[in-house]
Amino acid sequence: MARTRYAPDRGLTARMTATIFLLGLVFVGFIAAIIGIGAATHASDAVIVLFALVLGGGFAIGSLFYSDKIALNAAGAKLVTPQEAPKLHGIVDRVCALADMPKPRVAIAQSPLPNAFATGRNADKSVLCVTTGLMNRLEPAELEGVIAHELSHVAHKDVQVMTIASFLAIVAGLLIRFAFYGELFGGGGRRDNNNQGALPILLIIMGVSIVVYAISFLLIRLLSRYRELSADRSGALLTGQPSALKSALIKVSQDINRIPTRDLRAATSLNAFFFAPAAHLSASASKLSTIFSTHPSLERRLAELDKVQQQLNQRR
């Protein structure tokens, strides 16, 4: 954990640790399965597996080191100076002072979508982006709560955690594609040692990879939801105003629900970064949609912030 004044959440930390541990078990199982398959694998198939590992590692490292540039380009955001956005910079300065952490670069995206995100491999290389829709909609205290939430992700090195967690899913996804095209072009059948039958090696690799990808995907989504709850709690405790963050969540969710679905689709690539997902939210959302979501439900987030308020009231 970063050395800041953001409060730790032992309960959520334990759950996140358990999730990462499960991802580790899946990874070990995946490697064991690949090694087992390797006994019957032709050299060209082994090259496919190795290539997927190397390429997946390259993607993971690239996303870690260039997440800030990728996210800013995707959002169409522009870095702004204190002279260009004095009020926004003033709030960021206050939150950074409260958290005792380096100030990130600050950017604004010209978008009616009320949202914000912060990314970067560490506090010194981080960037905070806020949309004009969010700045125009929220009161200063509410905007401060959102910024405190986002900078919690930076302080707790969430980009590093999620990048490491996503590595296995990236490799499994690549192997699914490679194996599919290998089978498509007739490269999947290999004779066994007794020449008695063809072993569909690439089909086996693809099947194992599909299972691993599905499990990894669900665990990563679970981890992402835990980290959002942790950022809500840490941000609310830092500012001492859970009610302001609750108000911001309600306003942002209401505004997002008014935006046409076709306009939201353009922003879905940033959902993992956003303060609130670019999707229509409903209190009656199915359990299945919640499982696949990068963020907890609005009701869950508001309930957790109520607990923070009770905790603060007991201290007074």
VEXDREN-2710 file (C-alpha; in Angstrom, 1 decimal):
% VEXDREN-2710
k/r/px/py/pz
1/MET/0.0/0.0/0.0
2/ALA/1.2/3.5/-0.8
3/ARG/2.4/5.7/2.0
4/THR/-0.4/8.2/2.1
5/ARG/-3.1/9.3/4.6
6/TYR/-5.7/7.2/2.7
7/ALA/-7.2/4.8/5.3
8/PRO/-6.8/1.1/4.7
9/ASP/-9.8/-1.2/4.7
10/ARG/-8.8/-4.5/6.2
11/GLY/-12.0/-6.3/5.2
12/LEU/-11.8/-5.3/1.6
13/THR/-8.1/-5.8/1.5
14/ALA/-8.6/-9.4/2.8
15/ARG/-11.2/-10.0/0.1
16/MET/-9.0/-8.5/-2.6
17/THR/-6.0/-10.6/-1.4
18/ALA/-8.2/-13.8/-1.6
19/THR/-9.3/-12.9/-5.1
20/ILE/-5.7/-12.4/-6.2
21/PHE/-4.8/-15.7/-4.5
22/LEU/-7.5/-17.5/-6.5
23/LEU/-6.2/-15.9/-9.7
24/GLY/-2.7/-17.2/-8.8
25/LEU/-4.2/-20.7/-8.3
26/VAL/-5.9/-20.5/-11.7
27/PHE/-2.5/-19.4/-13.2
28/VAL/-0.7/-22.3/-11.7
29/GLY/-3.4/-24.7/-12.9
30/PHE/-3.2/-23.2/-16.4
31/ILE/0.6/-23.6/-16.6
32/ALA/0.3/-27.2/-15.3
33/ALA/-2.3/-28.0/-17.9
34/ILE/-0.1/-26.4/-20.7
35/ILE/2.9/-28.5/-19.5
36/GLY/0.7/-31.6/-19.4
37/ILE/-0.5/-30.9/-22.9
38/GLY/3.1/-30.2/-23.9
39/ALA/4.0/-33.9/-23.6
40/ALA/1.9/-34.5/-26.7
41/THR/2.5/-31.1/-28.3
42/HIS/4.2/-30.6/-31.6
43/ALA/7.0/-28.0/-31.7
44/SER/4.9/-25.6/-33.7
45/ASP/2.1/-25.7/-31.0
46/ALA/4.7/-25.0/-28.3
47/VAL/5.8/-22.0/-30.2
48/ILE/2.2/-20.7/-30.3
49/VAL/2.0/-21.0/-26.5
50/LEU/5.4/-19.3/-26.0
51/PHE/4.4/-16.5/-28.4
52/ALA/1.2/-15.9/-26.5
53/LEU/3.0/-15.7/-23.2
54/VAL/5.6/-13.2/-24.7
55/LEU/2.9/-11.1/-26.5
56/GLY/0.6/-11.1/-23.4
57/GLY/3.5/-9.9/-21.3
58/GLY/4.2/-7.2/-23.8
59/PHE/0.6/-6.0/-23.8
60/ALA/0.6/-6.0/-20.0
61/ILE/3.8/-4.0/-19.7
62/GLY/2.7/-1.6/-22.4
63/SER/-0.7/-1.0/-20.7
64/LEU/1.1/-0.4/-17.4
65/PHE/3.6/2.1/-18.7
66/TYR/1.3/3.9/-21.2
67/SER/-2.1/3.6/-19.4
68/ASP/-2.1/7.4/-18.9
69/LYS/-1.5/8.2/-22.6
70/ILE/-3.9/5.5/-23.8
71/ALA/-6.7/6.7/-21.5
72/LEU/-6.2/10.4/-22.3
73/ASN/-6.3/9.7/-26.0
74/ALA/-9.4/7.5/-25.7
75/ALA/-11.2/10.3/-23.7
76/GLY/-10.0/13.1/-26.1
77/ALA/-8.7/14.9/-23.0
78/LYS/-6.3/17.8/-22.8
79/LEU/-3.8/18.6/-20.0
80/VAL/-4.6/21.9/-18.3
81/THR/-2.5/24.3/-16.2
82/PRO/-3.6/26.0/-12.9
83/GLN/-4.1/29.2/-14.9
84/GLU/-6.5/27.4/-17.3
85/ALA/-8.5/25.6/-14.6
86/PRO/-7.9/27.3/-11.3
87/LYS/-10.9/25.8/-9.5
88/LEU/-10.2/22.3/-10.5
89/HIS/-6.5/22.6/-9.6
90/GLY/-7.5/24.1/-6.3
91/ILE/-9.6/21.0/-5.4
92/VAL/-6.8/18.7/-6.5
93/ASP/-4.3/20.6/-4.5
94/ARG/-6.5/20.3/-1.4
95/VAL/-7.0/16.5/-1.8
96/CYS/-3.3/15.9/-2.4
97/ALA/-2.5/17.9/0.7
98/LEU/-5.0/15.9/2.7
99/ALA/-3.6/12.6/1.4
100/ASP/0.1/13.7/1.6
101/MET/0.7/12.5/-2.0
102/PRO/2.3/14.0/-5.1
103/LYS/0.0/16.0/-7.3
104/PRO/-1.0/14.3/-10.6
105/ARG/-1.2/16.0/-14.0
106/VAL/-4.7/17.4/-14.5
107/ALA/-6.7/17.0/-17.7
108/ILE/-10.2/18.0/-18.9
109/ALA/-12.2/16.1/-21.5
110/GLN/-14.8/18.1/-23.4
111/SER/-17.7/15.6/-22.9
112/PRO/-21.3/15.9/-21.6
113/LEU/-20.8/12.5/-19.9
114/PRO/-20.4/13.3/-16.2
115/ASN/-17.3/11.2/-15.2
116/ALA/-13.7/11.2/-14.1
117/PHE/-10.8/8.8/-14.0
118/ALA/-7.2/8.7/-12.7
119/THR/-4.5/6.4/-14.0
120/GLY/-0.8/5.9/-14.1
121/ARG/1.7/3.3/-12.9
122/ASN/2.6/5.3/-9.8
123/ALA/1.9/8.6/-8.1
124/ASP/4.7/10.4/-9.9
125/LYS/3.4/9.3/-13.3
126/SER/-0.3/9.7/-12.7
127/VAL/-2.9/11.8/-14.4
128/LEU/-6.4/12.8/-13.3
129/CYS/-9.1/13.5/-15.9
130/VAL/-12.4/15.2/-15.3
131/THR/-15.1/15.8/-17.9
132/THR/-16.8/19.1/-18.5
133/GLY/-20.1/17.4/-17.8
134/LEU/-19.0/16.4/-14.3
135/MET/-17.5/19.9/-13.5
136/ASN/-20.8/21.6/-14.7
137/ARG/-23.0/19.2/-12.7
138/LEU/-21.3/18.9/-9.3
139/GLU/-20.9/21.2/-6.4
140/PRO/-17.3/21.8/-5.1
141/ALA/-17.7/19.4/-2.2
142/GLU/-19.1/16.7/-4.5
143/LEU/-16.3/17.2/-7.0
144/GLU/-13.8/16.9/-4.2
145/GLY/-15.3/13.6/-3.2
146/VAL/-15.0/12.2/-6.7
147/ILE/-11.4/13.4/-7.0
148/ALA/-10.6/11.9/-3.6
149/HIS/-12.1/8.6/-4.8
150/GLU/-10.0/8.7/-8.0
151/LEU/-6.7/9.6/-6.4
152/SER/-7.3/6.7/-4.0
153/HIS/-6.8/4.4/-7.0
154/VAL/-3.5/6.1/-7.6
155/ALA/-2.4/5.9/-4.0
156/HIS/-3.2/2.2/-3.7
157/LYS/-1.5/1.4/-7.1
158/ASP/-4.7/0.0/-8.6
159/VAL/-3.3/0.2/-12.1
160/GLN/-0.4/-2.1/-11.2
161/VAL/-2.7/-4.5/-9.3
162/MET/-5.2/-4.8/-12.2
163/THR/-2.5/-5.1/-14.8
164/ILE/-0.9/-8.0/-13.0
165/ALA/-4.4/-9.6/-12.5
166/SER/-5.3/-9.2/-16.1
167/PHE/-2.1/-10.9/-17.5
168/LEU/-3.5/-14.4/-17.3
169/ALA/-6.7/-13.4/-19.1
170/ILE/-4.7/-11.7/-21.8
171/VAL/-2.6/-14.8/-22.4
172/ALA/-5.7/-17.1/-22.4
173/GLY/-7.5/-14.8/-24.8
174/LEU/-4.5/-14.8/-27.2
175/LEU/-4.3/-18.6/-27.0
176/ILE/-8.0/-18.9/-27.9
177/ARG/-7.5/-16.9/-31.0
178/PHE/-4.2/-18.6/-32.0
179/ALA/-5.7/-22.0/-31.5
180/PHE/-8.8/-21.2/-33.4
181/TYR/-7.0/-20.0/-36.4
182/GLY/-4.5/-22.9/-36.1
183/GLU/-7.5/-25.3/-36.3
184/LEU/-9.1/-23.3/-39.0
185/PHE/-6.1/-23.8/-41.2
186/GLY/-5.6/-27.5/-40.4
187/GLY/-2.8/-27.3/-37.9
188/GLY/-4.4/-29.0/-34.9
189/GLY/-4.1/-32.7/-35.5
190/ARG/-1.0/-34.4/-34.1
191/ARG/-0.2/-38.1/-34.1
192/ASP/0.4/-39.8/-30.7
193/ASN/3.5/-41.9/-30.1
194/ASN/1.8/-45.1/-31.4
195/ASN/0.5/-43.4/-34.5
196/GLN/-2.9/-44.7/-33.6
197/GLY/-4.9/-41.4/-33.7
198/ALA/-4.8/-37.7/-34.1
199/LEU/-4.7/-35.7/-31.0
200/PRO/-6.5/-32.3/-31.5
201/ILE/-3.8/-30.4/-29.5
202/LEU/-4.9/-27.0/-30.6
203/LEU/-8.5/-27.7/-29.7
204/ILE/-7.5/-28.9/-26.3
205/ILE/-5.4/-25.8/-25.8
206/MET/-8.3/-23.6/-26.9
207/GLY/-10.7/-25.4/-24.6
208/VAL/-8.4/-25.0/-21.6
209/SER/-7.9/-21.4/-22.5
210/ILE/-11.6/-20.7/-22.7
211/VAL/-12.2/-22.0/-19.2
212/VAL/-9.2/-20.1/-17.8
213/TYR/-10.3/-16.9/-19.6
214/ALA/-13.8/-17.2/-18.2
215/ILE/-12.7/-17.8/-14.6
216/SER/-10.1/-15.0/-14.8
217/PHE/-12.6/-12.6/-16.3
218/LEU/-15.0/-13.1/-13.5
219/LEU/-12.3/-12.9/-10.8
220/ILE/-11.0/-9.7/-12.3
221/ARG/-14.5/-8.2/-12.4
222/LEU/-14.9/-9.1/-8.7
223/LEU/-11.5/-7.5/-7.9
224/SER/-12.5/-4.4/-9.8
225/ARG/-15.7/-4.0/-7.8
226/TYR/-13.8/-4.5/-4.5
227/ARG/-11.4/-1.8/-5.5
228/GLU/-14.2/0.6/-6.3
229/LEU/-15.7/0.1/-2.9
230/SER/-12.3/0.6/-1.3
231/ALA/-11.8/3.9/-3.2
232/ASP/-15.3/5.1/-2.2
233/ARG/-14.5/4.4/1.5
234/SER/-10.9/5.8/1.4
235/GLY/-12.0/8.9/-0.4
236/ALA/-15.0/9.5/2.0
237/LEU/-12.8/9.1/5.1
238/LEU/-10.1/11.4/3.7
239/THR/-12.5/14.3/3.0
240/GLY/-14.8/13.5/6.0
241/GLN/-17.8/14.0/3.8
242/PRO/-19.4/10.7/2.7
243/SER/-22.7/12.5/2.0
244/ALA/-21.0/14.6/-0.7
245/LEU/-19.7/11.5/-2.4
246/LYS/-23.1/9.9/-2.1
247/SER/-24.7/13.0/-3.7
248/ALA/-22.1/12.9/-6.5
249/LEU/-22.8/9.3/-7.2
250/ILE/-26.6/9.9/-7.4
251/LYS/-26.2/12.9/-9.7
252/VAL/-23.8/11.1/-12.0
253/SER/-25.9/8.0/-12.2
254/GLN/-29.1/10.0/-13.0
255/ASP/-27.3/12.0/-15.7
256/ILE/-25.8/8.8/-17.3
257/ASN/-29.3/7.3/-17.4
258/ARG/-30.5/10.2/-19.5
259/ILE/-27.7/9.8/-22.1
260/PRO/-28.7/7.8/-25.2
261/THR/-27.2/4.3/-25.3
262/ARG/-25.5/5.0/-28.6
263/ASP/-23.6/7.9/-27.1
264/LEU/-22.6/5.8/-24.1
265/ARG/-21.1/3.0/-26.3
266/ALA/-18.3/5.4/-27.4
267/ALA/-17.1/5.6/-23.8
268/THR/-17.4/2.0/-22.7
269/SER/-13.7/1.3/-23.4
270/LEU/-12.9/3.5/-20.3
271/ASN/-15.4/1.9/-18.0
272/ALA/-12.7/0.2/-16.0
273/PHE/-11.2/3.6/-15.3
274/PHE/-14.4/5.7/-14.8
275/PHE/-15.8/6.8/-11.5
276/ALA/-19.1/5.4/-12.7
277/PRO/-19.7/3.0/-15.6
278/ALA/-20.9/4.5/-18.9
279/ALA/-24.0/2.3/-18.9
280/HIS/-27.6/2.7/-18.0
281/LEU/-28.0/1.8/-14.3
282/SER/-31.1/0.2/-12.9
283/ALA/-32.1/-0.7/-9.4
284/SER/-33.7/-3.9/-10.9
285/ALA/-30.5/-4.9/-12.7
286/SER/-30.1/-8.7/-12.8
287/LYS/-27.6/-10.6/-10.7
288/LEU/-25.9/-11.7/-13.9
289/SER/-25.3/-8.2/-15.1
290/THR/-23.9/-7.3/-11.7
291/ILE/-21.4/-10.2/-11.9
292/PHE/-20.1/-8.9/-15.2
293/SER/-19.9/-5.3/-14.1
294/THR/-16.6/-3.4/-13.4
295/HIS/-18.4/-1.4/-10.6
296/PRO/-20.7/-2.4/-7.7
297/SER/-24.3/-1.4/-8.0
298/LEU/-25.3/2.1/-7.0
299/GLU/-27.3/0.8/-4.1
300/ARG/-24.2/-1.2/-2.8
301/ARG/-22.0/1.9/-3.0
302/LEU/-24.5/4.1/-1.2
303/ALA/-25.0/1.5/1.5
304/GLU/-21.2/1.3/2.1
305/LEU/-20.9/5.1/2.3
306/ASP/-23.7/5.1/4.9
307/LYS/-21.5/2.8/7.0
308/VAL/-18.6/5.2/6.6
309/GLN/-20.9/8.0/7.8
310/GLN/-21.8/6.0/10.9
311/GLN/-18.1/5.3/11.5
312/LEU/-17.3/9.0/11.4
313/ASN/-20.3/9.8/13.7
314/GLN/-19.0/7.4/16.3
315/ARG/-15.6/9.2/16.4
316/ARG/-17.2/12.6/17.1
END
